[in-house]
Amino acid sequence: RNNWIHCSQSLPSRSSRGACQEVAAMDELYGFRIVPDNEPLALREDEVGAYTLPQEALNFNPPASSLIVTFKNGEKERKIYMNTQLTQDELEKINKIREMSEKDKIVFTRTVASMAGRFLNQAKGDCAKAYAAMQATDKWRRTYFEKPMRWADIQEDFKHGIVYWAGRDKELRPTIVMRGNRIPAKWISNSEYDRIIKLVVFCVEYFMRYMVVPGRIEGMNILVDLKGLGIWQVPVGALEQLYKTMGSHYNSRTFKFYIANMPWALKMLLGVAKKIVSERQALKMCVLDNVKELRNDFALHQLEEDLGGTNPVTKTFFPYQLKGGPFEAGHQGGQGKDKVKDCHRVLTRVGALGRIWDPKKTAAENERREYTEHAGEIFRKCNLPVPPECPLKDESKAPDPKEKSTPEAAPKDADDKGTREKPTLPQANSQPAPEEKKEVAAVDTPPIQQEPAAGQQSPPSSASPVVSPLDDMEEKSPQSDTAVIDGAQVKSSSWFCCSSSA
């Protein structure tokens, strides 16, 4: 992640999709050639709910039945993909997709590369179909997130309460609630389904960044409430668009699809609904005769009162009004006392994506997660052992503003640990940029203010990056022979190139 990069006008773009042109080495997490993602969200810290990721998620171990689910018809589907040992068949097929991308010189974004196993599952093991779906989603993400989504841009649509995150089930999977009767009639009559999809995409991207722990919690539930809708008021077009987006670009994430408050007259549409979704999605569908059935999967304080729980009906839809544990099904005692807040600050953005299992590495290496500098403190507050890969937080030295690069100078993959900035390589004969006042980044979290823990050591002030050259890159930048990255001289043969417009 430190090997970014000199620009060369002589090297043509290796992507035909108009994406970020920075090219990385074979990534240790996935084995694919990757580039950083465009930032999908830009949120302030106060826009992320305190219990977005509960402390119980940090050491939750999913039961074997949740790793791979067997449906009533005997069909199986994997639910946990990252930091988890895969079957030999899965590994071979992922490697085949990687080889296909190498042959075609395709460079994926980090997020799409991490989803290789999910695309295989969607394609039922067909590597060619999975590879094509990966390319389609990669193209969609690069276009859809040319600019990050901001709460301010969609807050008026959010106020309707059509889509929002509610509680977690007994295995800590969060549940997205969709209220069909809150969709404005004008949206339906004008087929403004893109407004609904934008709300859903915002929610799911929030989930992927802040609500998961790879290898522990990777899935979600969908709860559609049809209360008060007549047979001709069901937003079938919106549901079709929703399924297309979720099924194509966020596949293998849904654990259960609940339908609540379905009027008798609408049950005849159930057959129509099952024709819209895939066979596998239909197997996940759970039509509730009574909303109290949800208590079999949820603690009562994780559900709103009109959905069988004890939590007041949500009136404020963002930041999401999530509750901490306990999460045992049927629990009636409400949220526990002294729950640790802001546990979502434990993982970096790359850490939230996780890693594909590599049989050449040890189990400990494959299970490693990328943590922020705040993680150690949060683990201690939760009375949990601090993972050895947690970076040490240096609070003895105040950051030097002169050493910080501006947000524009940092790569888009801005999830670095601590206050250490990503290095940049200067172009030949370039003049140093004038010092600018740095804006507050909206994506990552600010440091937690606390005294250093007793006996805690400070990390070294700099470290030499590990350079992993791209094997088939033949063109070198003619503008400079060597450069200095974190105090180490790096020859131009170890660089990778990007478009001068990046």
N, C-alpha and C positions, 0 to 999 in steps of 0.2 A: 504493500500500500504506500510505500515511501518512494517508489520508483517512477515518479512523474517528472518531468519529461520535457524534453527540448522540442521545439517546434521546427518543422522543416517544410518548406514550400515544395520541395522536390518530391516528397512522398505523397502519392495520391491516397485519398480516403479509402480505408478498407471496409467501409460500410456504405451501402447505397441507400440508407434509410434516413439520412439527414440527422443523425444522432451526434452525441458528444464524440469527438474524434480522438480522445485520449485512449491509447491502447495499452493494456496491462499485460503482464506476463501470465503464464499458466497459473491460475489462482490455486492456492493450496487448499481452499475450502471446497472447490468444485472440480478442478481439473479442466475447466473450460477457459478459453480466452475471454476476458471480461473487460468492460469499461464501467465506470461509476454510473449509478442511476442519476437521472434528474431527481431532485428532491420532490417527492410527491406532496408533502405537507410542510407548511411553515407555521408553527404554533408557538405562542408564548408559553412559558412555564405555568402561568396561572390558568391556561386553557386546557391543561391536562389534569383530570380529576385525581384527588388524593389516593383513591382506592382503585385506580385504573388497573394496576397489577397488585393483587393482595399478597401479603407476606407468605401465605401458605403456598403460593405458586413457586417460591424459590427452592423448595425441597420436595415438591409433590412428585410422587412416583406413580405414573399411570398403571393400572392393572393390565395384565397381558391381553385381556379381552378388548382393551381400548387401543392397543397397538395395531391389531389387525381384527376387523369386525367381520363376523360371518352373518350374512342375511338369512332370512327364512328359506330362500330358494337355494341355499348352499353357496351362493356367490360370496367372495371375500373381497375386502377392500382395506388397504393400509390406511391408518389414520395418523400415525406418527412417522415422519420421514427423516427428520434432521437429528444429528448427533446420536443416531440410533443404528444399530447393526442391521444391515439389509441382507436379503437373501442373495445367494450367488447369482441367481437368474436376474434379479433386479440390478445388481452391480454390473453384470455383463451387458445388459441392455442400455444402462446409462453410459457405459463406456462406448458402446456402439454409436449412440447419439453424439458423444464427444468426438469420435472419429469422423462422423459425417460433417460436423461443424468445422473440424480441422481441414478436411478435404475441400470444403466450400469456402474456407477462410471467413467463416461467420464469427462475429464477435458479439456476444450477448451482454446485456446489462446484468449486473450482479444478482438482482432479484430474480430474473427469469432463469438464470443458470441454476440458482438454488432450488428451483421448482421442477427440475428435470424428472424426478421421481413422480411428482404429482401429474405431470403431463403423460407419463407412461401409464399411470393408473387410469387416467381419463381415456386413453387410447386402448386400454385393455391389452397392454404389452406390445402394441404395434409401434416399432421404433420410428418408422417413416411418418406415421400420423403424429406421433408425439413431437418429432423434430419440426414438422410443419406448424403445429400448434404453438410451439415455443417461439418460432419466428414471427407468427402473427401477433402473439401477445407482446413480444419485444417491440415490434413496430407500433402497436397500440400504446404502450407505456411511454415510449419516446415522444409520441405526438400528444397524448392526453396530458402529460406532465411537463410540457415545455415550460410552463410556469407552475410553481407549487400552489396547491390549493390552500386558501386562507379562510379562516372562519368568518372574517369580516365580509368576504365576497358572497357567502351563501347564508348568512345569519337570518335574513328575512324569510327564506324558504324553510329554514330549520325551525322557525317559530311555530309552524303548523303542527309539529310533533308527528310527522309522518313516519320518520325513521330515526331510531336512537338505540343506544346500548342500554340494556337493563342488567339483570343479575347473572351470576354464574351458576351452572348446574353442579351436581354432586362431584363431578370430576373437573371442576373449575373451568369448564368451557363457557365463555361469555355468550350471551344471547342477544341478538339484534331483533328489536320489536318493530313491526311494520303495521301501522294502523290505516287500513284501506279507507275507512270512513272520514279520514282527515285530509284526503287528497282533494284540493279545490276542484270544483266541477269544471271551472274554466280550463284547468290543466288537462282534464280528460277530453273535453270537447275540442280543444285545440291540439290534442295529441302531443302535449309538452312533456313527453316521457323523459326527455333528456334531463329535466330538472330533478326528477325522482332518481334517475341513475346517478346524477352528480352527488346527491345526498348519500346514496348507498356507497359509492366509491370512496367518498370522504370517510365514512364509517369504517369500511374494510381496511383502508390504508392506515387509519388510526389503530385498528386492531393489530395489523401486522407489525406496526412499529412499537406499540406500547403494551399490548395485552397478552403477548405470547412468551413462552420460554421454550426454546427449541429442545426437543426430546422429552418435554414434559406436558406442555399445553400448546397445541397447534391448531385446534379446530374450534368451531363455533356452532351455535344453533340459530335457527331462524324461526321466529314466532310471528305468524301473520294473523292479525285480528280482523275479522269480517263483521263485527258487531254492527247492526243497524243498516246493513247493505241489502238492498233488494236484488233480485236475480239479474236485473239489467244494469245494476250499478257496480258490479264487480269489475275492477279495472284490469280486464284480461290483457289488453295491449301493454299496460305497464308491467304486468307480471311476466309477459313474454320477453320484454326488453330486459327486465331484471334477470331472468333466467339466462338469457343470452350472455349478458355481461359476467355474471357470476360463474356460469358454466364454462365460459371460454377463457377468462382471464384470472379467475380466483378459484380454480377447480380444486377438488379434493379437500375442501376446508369445512364443508357442512356436515355435521354429525347427525342432527335431526332437524326435520322441517315440520314444525307444529302448525296446525290451523285451528284457531280458537273461535268460538262464537259463530259457528257456521249455521245459518238458519236452515230449517228443514228443506225449504225450496231450493237452496243452493247445493244441497248434497248431490243432486242430480248432475251438478257440474264437476263433481269429483273425477268422473271418468274423463272429462275434457281436460281437467288439470293434469291428470297423469299422462295424457297424450302430449302435453306441452313439454313436460320434463322427460329426462331419460329414464330408462328402466331402473337404473341404479338409484336415481333421485326419487323415483316413485316408491322404492323400497324404504327410503328414509322418511317418507311422509307419514305423519301421525295426526289424524283428525280427532280432536278432543270432543267427547260427548259432554264433558263437564270440565271447566277450567281447573277444578280442584285436582284433576288427574296429574297436573304439573307438579304437585307436591311429592309425587313418586320420584322425581328427578331433582327437585330444588328445595332448599331451605326456604321457609315462608318469607323471611325478610328480603329474599332475593327476587320476589315477585310483587307486582303491584296488586292492590286490593281487588281490582276488577279482573285480575288474571289468577285469582286463587291464593294470593299471598296476603301479607300484612303491611307491605310498604305502601304509603299513600300514592295515589295516581300521580304520575310525573307531570309537572307543570313547567319545569325548567329543563330544556332538552340539551343544553350544552353550557358549560362542561357537563359531561355525562354524570348523572347522579348515581354512582355505583356504591355498593356497600361492601365492607369487609366480611370475613368469615364469622362463624363457622359455615360450612357449605354442605353438611350432611343433609340428605333428603329428609324432608319433614321436620327439620329443626324449627322450634317455635320460640326460642329464646332471644331472637334478634342478634344484632352484631355484637361480637365480643368486645370487652373493654381493652383499652390501651393497644389498639391495633397500630402497627407501624405504617406510616403514610409514605407516599412517594416511592414505592418500591420499583416503579417503572424506570427509575433513574439508574438501576443496576446495570442494564445491558446497553451497549452501544448499538447503533443501527445495524452494523454488520453482525453484532452478536445476536440481535433479534432474528436475523435471517437463519443463523445456524450453519452447519456444515454437513456435507454429504460424507457418509462413512467411507473411509479409505482402508481397505484390508491390509495395506502395507504399513499402517501405523498401529500403535498400541491402542487399547481401549481407552486409556486415560487421555491420549492425544486426541482421539476422535470425539470424546465427550467434553473436551474443553470448550468453554464459551468465552466470548470476548466481552469483558466487563469494563465499565467506566471507572474513573478514579474514586467515585463515590461509593462503589459497591461494597468495599470492605467495611465501611462505617455502617451501611444499611444491614449487612449480614450480622454484624455484632449487635445492632439494635434488636434484631429478630432472634437473638440468641442462637444463631446458626454458625457453624464453622466457616471461616473465610476460605473460599477456594484458592489454591496456590497460584492460580493464574491472575488473580486480582492485582491490578497495578497498585503500587504504593503511592499514597498521596503526599506530595511535598508541600507542606504548609509553612515551612520555615523560611521560604524565600518568596518574596512578593514578585509577581511577574513583571518583567520589564516591557513596558508598552512598545519600546523600539524594536523588540524582537518579534512582535506579533505581526503577522501579515494581515492585510485587509481581507474581508470576506471574498472579494473578487479574485484575490490571488490564490485562494485555497481551492483544491479540487472539489468537485461536487460531492464526493463521497465523504462528507464532513462529519465523521463520527469518531474522531481521534480520541484517544484516551487522555484524560487530564487536560492540561493546558498546553501540551506539546503540539506545535503546529506542523502541518505537512510541509516538507521542503519543496522549493521550486528551483529550477535551474535557470540561471540568467542567460539570455541570448548574447551572442558576441557583440561587443561594442555598445551594449545597452547601458543606459544611464539609470542610476538608482531612482526609483519613484519617490516623489516627495511624501513625507509622512502625513498620513491622513488620520482624522479622528475616526476610530472604529465604531461601527454601529453594533448594537446588541443583536446577536444572532437569534433568530426566532426558532430554530430547529432543535438545538441541543440545550441541555439543562445547565443552569448556572451552578457554581460550586456550592456545596453545603458548608455553611460557616460553622466550624467547631474547632476545639483545641486538638492538637495532635495527640493520638493515642500514646500511652506510655510505652516507651521502648520501640516506637515505630521508627523505621529508618527511612531516610529520604532516598529517592532514586538518583542515579547519576544524572548530571546536567545534560548529557547528550549521549546518543548511541549511534553507531554506524549501521545504516540500513543493509539488509540482505538483498543483494542484487541478483535477480533471476532473469537472464536475458531470454528474449523470444527467439526460439531456435531458428525459425525460417525467415527472420527479418534480415534482409541483406543490405538495404540502403542505410547509410549512416548520415547523421547530420553533418554537413560541411562547415557549420558555423563555429564550432569550437571543438577542441581535442579532449579536454577534460573539464570537469566541474567539481565543485565541492558540495557534498550533501552531508549535513551534520558533522562536519569536520573531516570527512573521508573523501579522498580523491576518487572519482569514478570516471573511467574511460568512456568515450563515446560509443564503444561497442556494446556497452551495457545499458544504453538508453533505448527508449521506445519513442516513437514519433507521433505527433498529432498535427492536425491541420492548424495552420497559422490563425485560423478564425476561432479556435477553441478558447 
